Amino acid sequence: MKPRDDAPVNTTRTEQALQYVCLYALAHAGATPSSSELAAGIRVSRRRASYLLMRLTALRKIDWVTKQKYMVVNSTWDPPPEVEI
């Protein structure tokens, strides 16, 4: 996924991270990016990306499902209609 160069100038890194996570999840059937993918996507270090994920957790914007998997709060992903679950 390409980084967004059209993000508003006054957007905080935390807001940019959440926006990137949401766009990534939309493009990848609900899967969220790793900290490395997030770092590359918003052009920060991997350590900074990890910090931003902790910040999003503190703000209750994401919830951790496992030690390495998280989801965006109040989001859903529905399977395609041709797949019976």
Secondary structure, 3 states (H helix, E strand, C coil): CCCCCCCCCCCCHHHHHHHHHHHHHHHCCCCCCCHHHHHHHHCCCHHHHHHHHHHHHHCCCEEECCCCCEEECCCCCCCCCCCCC
